[in-house]
């Protein structure tokens, strides 16, 4: 898991598990977790994150790792060096 960013959030601030509207939280492209968050017993799991752009709920996608630590979710995000022009 080299080149990873780790993000910890409380369950009430978890990444959504259904396609949110575009332009949420001052973004043009909104991300969401395809599938459910893992249980504590499942440990670390791989999940796909989709990105909603224009009228396509999964215009782009990537795989991440997620762990349920009871009091928070931990997201392991790959570092990607790319610039996407949306204009």
C-alpha positions, 0 to 999 in steps of 0.5 A: 500500500505504497503511495496511499492517503489515509482518511479517517471519518466518523460513521455519520460523515462516511462516504455516501453509498449511493450516487449523490447529486453533482456539485456537492461540497463545492465539487464538480464531480462527487464520489460515492462508495459502490456497495456497503461499508464493511463491518468491524468483523470484515476487517479491511476490504476493497471497494469501488468508488464511483465519481458522478459527472454530468448524467453518469453516476459512474463516469470514473471509478477507482478501487480503494480499501476501507476498514471499519474501526467501530468509531470511525471508517478508515479509507485508504486512497491511492495517490493519483497524479493526474489533472482532469479538465472538466471545462 
